[in-house]
Amino acid sequence: MPNCWQSGITKRRFFQVTVSPILLTVLCLTTTCATNAQESPKTIKLIRRLISQSPAPPLTGVSSSGNQISLNGRSLPGTWLQRSGKSSQITTHISDGAFRQLIGVNFLNSSNSGMQPVQWFSSVTTPLVLATKLLGAYRYLDITNFAQTSGWQIQANGNILVIATPKAQVTNIVQSQQSSDTSVNPLQQVRLLVDLDRPTPWQVTQGSTVKKIQPPSSDPDTLISKSTVPPNREWTVTLDGIADPVLIERYTPQPPAPAAAPPILLPNLLKQLSPATPTQPILPAPASEPLIQQVEVVKNQTIISLSVPFGLSPQVSTVGSPNRLIIDIRPDPLEERDITWAPGLRWRQHYVNLGTERFPVVWLEVNPRKFGLTLKPMWASPDGLAGTAPLIQTAQRYLAVAGINGGYFNRNNKLPLGAIRRDGQWLSGPILNRGAIAWNDSGQFYFGRLTLEETLITASDQRLPILFLNSGYVQSGIARYTPAWGSTYTPLTDNEIILVVQKDQIIQQLPGGKVGETAVPIPQDGYILILRANAATAASQLPIGTGVTISSATTPTDFSRYPHIIAAGPLLVQNRQIVLDAKAEKFSNAFIAEKAIRSGICTTATGTLMITAVHNRAGGYGPNLAEHAQLMQLMGCVDALNLDGGSSTSLYLGGQLLDRSPSTAARVHNGIGIFLKPRSSGSRE
């Protein structure tokens, strides 16, 4: 079995296109209705359009726009536009995600989606307030006055917005230990003060774990135990400015001293002649890892490389007079936020207490009954179901304003392992009776454990169960693959029997041969049946020319009423009660006990939908499944579902991830997108 579905955690960047707004005919999925096995040309065409790419609609009232920003000579992804204002004045607008990530601007709480207070080398009590505008999949900030006050030079050059900021100097870096009660929290907080001669853009990026090389032992028989302390994490703080040469010299790593030749040891005859006795290995004393690893200047940027102990992360803020970057290394770096991003869409983040533990949670609250807000499943590949991509890329391809990663997939062959249904069309069927969420475009939701029962019915009323639909989950039995899978099917196991069905009739029987070798075309007006292992004997009962139909039914039947479904699991909460039963959904014991970052989706008593990302607790690892269920219940969830997690967890809004550095987020197969329908002219925001 693929390790991805069993563990439940998969260990896994920009172009602007759109998916046409399509509403497919809802398939009949009740227990009493048999559906025609033939996929009509109209349905196939709609499926193809559903996963195709087409140009984004033009933005009205915009003189120029693009999706690249050149910041002091470096090209970076970010959407922008310019408008002609009064007296032919040009105003410049940047998507808020790009502005926040590239410039280092801190967004402050706001209950007005049309205005965004920000803090950037300025006072928090009297913040600058920028006007916002929702266009397409982005919220744009009017930075015209901000840029003029900061002395920026801005010019549009085709698709690129060229920004040049005044040259800045990094004059000093000071490290100070913050007082903390070690009896309560053994993790020592550290503060770095980075002094500047003027405000300048900055970014902070999380990197990989710091790998330490164990020093060789002089005794080849000495056992060196692996450290039980998790390794440090690399972080980099990058500023558009030149550091004073004294700082560069101060924080330049010294080359290691040449290692002394190990002493020549005589054979230890005692060890060779006497039976081995267990001894406690001598561990080397842990070396103190300096926080600041290096300060260097690369292409007019100062890069401060940090080695941060496990359980700590940097919290970065700015102040003016003097201009200073404040970097606090602390166990609880999440800054609380409550921002109304758009009508019916609210970005929130804070710590949720569970007993003595504190979990940082970032989430979006969505009012699906608010005019213009809809939810749709989305997946990585425009050509079928095989493939993975960063959630940022997938969301931007679909022009989603927000989104979260969805269900599980096989990380080796990049195929789905769970239900995906959009606009009434099954893209992939469920597996293992796992938890799922279903919804319609009216803001109604349904949670439960989902099974899809398909039956192949011959003209002589012979009935054979179809166990899997467009699934990467491979087991003995009959599986069905439709054009939604892609243009071809390549065997997933050895010695499969392939039946090609076109216009409700079996037209071919083919040997599958070796796994991954021969691609078989899937007819646009039909599908193929795969007979695996013991099911291969059914081939004799299904000769060429046999007429067949398909009946489909969901359990529970309520799922059949909803056009959109995403399955993951396990189910966490139903009717306000924790219903976690991961064993019933065939999750492994290791996955059940694992403490990891988690994604979730839930509804509240007011009908609000929440998509959530729960990260590592203060000073430790993320929640296990039982803790995740409790956290969702504490947050007011009436019904809640666990989504794929770990490195897959990605919460997207307006062009950027809210919950983590994009470099730490894995590629994922599918997700749930939130979309804004265009407003009619004359409507107010």
CORNOR-V871791 format. One record per backbone hydrogen bond with DSSP energy under -0.5 kcal/mol. CO is the residue of the C=O (numbers start at 1). NH is the residue of the N-H. Records with the same first field share a line. If there is no record, write none. Layout:
BEGIN
CO=NH  NH
END
This chain:
BEGIN
2=6
3=7
4=8
6=588
8=10  645
10=12
12=667
15=17
16=56
18=54
20=22
22=24
27=29
29=554
30=33
33=552
35=550
38=40
40=44
41=45
42=46
43=47
44=48
45=49
46=50
47=51
49=52
54=18
58=60
59=62
64=82
66=80
67=78
68=161
69=71  76
70=72  163
71=74
73=75
74=71
76=69
79=95
80=66
81=93
82=63  64
83=85  91
85=88
86=89
89=85  91
91=83
92=143  144
93=81
94=141
95=99
96=100
97=101
98=102
99=103  104  105
100=104
103=202
105=107
106=119
110=340
111=113
112=115
114=132
116=130
117=108
118=128
119=106
124=127
128=118  130
130=116
131=142
133=135  140
135=138
138=135  140
139=96
140=133
141=94  143
143=147
144=148
145=149
146=150
147=151  152
148=151
153=164
155=162
157=160
159=68
160=157  162
161=70  163
162=155
163=72
164=153
168=242
169=171  197
170=244
172=195
174=193
176=191
180=182
181=184  185
186=188
189=178
190=329
191=176
192=194  327
193=174  195
194=325
195=171  172
201=240
203=238
205=236
208=234
209=211
212=214
218=220
219=222
223=225
232=210
233=308
234=207
235=306
236=205  238
237=304
238=203
239=241  302
241=243
242=170
244=247  248
245=249
246=250
247=251
249=252
251=253  295
263=265
267=269
268=272
269=273
270=274
279=281
281=283
287=289
288=290
291=293  307
294=305
296=298  303
298=301
301=298  303
302=239  304
303=296  305
304=237
305=293  294
306=235  308
308=233
309=312
311=619
313=330
315=328
317=326
319=324
323=196
324=319  326
325=194  327
326=317  328
327=192  329
328=315  330
329=190
330=313
331=619
337=349
338=110
339=341  347
342=345
344=367
345=341  342
346=348  365
347=339
348=363
349=337
350=361
351=353
352=359
354=357
357=354
358=618
359=352
360=615
361=350
362=613
363=348
364=366  611
365=346
366=368  609
367=370
370=373
372=374  677
374=675
376=673
378=671
381=384
389=668
390=394
391=395
392=396
393=397
394=398
395=399  400
396=17
398=19
401=654
402=674
403=652
404=672
406=644
408=417
409=411
410=414  415
414=387
415=410
416=472
419=567
420=427  428
421=565
422=425
424=27  426
425=422  427
428=420
431=434
434=450
435=568
436=448
437=566
438=446
439=564
440=443
444=440
446=438
448=436  450
451=453  555
452=454
453=553
454=466
455=457  551
456=458  464
457=549
458=461
462=458
464=456
465=467
466=454
468=480
469=429
472=474
473=475
477=532
478=467  468
479=530
480=470
481=528
482=485  486
483=486
485=385  386
487=522
489=520
491=516
493=496
496=498  512
497=499  531
498=500  510
499=501  529
500=502  507  508
501=527
502=505
504=548
505=502  507
506=545
508=500
510=498
513=495
514=517  518
517=519
518=491
519=521
520=489
521=523
523=526
525=503
526=483
527=501
528=481
529=499  531
530=479  532
531=497
532=477  535
533=536
534=537
535=538
536=539
537=540
538=541
539=542
543=546
546=506
547=459
549=457
550=35
551=455
553=453
555=451
556=559
557=560
558=561
559=562
563=424
564=439
565=421
566=437
570=642
572=579  580
573=640
574=577
577=574
581=585
582=587
583=586
588=592
589=593
590=594
592=625
594=596
597=646
598=614
599=643
600=612
601=641
602=610
603=638  639
604=607
608=604
609=366
610=602
611=364
612=600
613=362  615
614=598
617=620
621=617
623=596
624=628
625=629
626=630
627=631
628=632
629=633
630=634
631=635
632=637
633=636
636=605
638=576
639=603
640=572  573
641=601
642=569
643=599
645=648
646=649
647=666
650=405  652
651=658  659
652=403
653=656
654=97
656=653
661=664
662=665
668=389
669=380
670=406
671=378  673
672=404
673=376
674=401  402
675=374  677
680=683
END
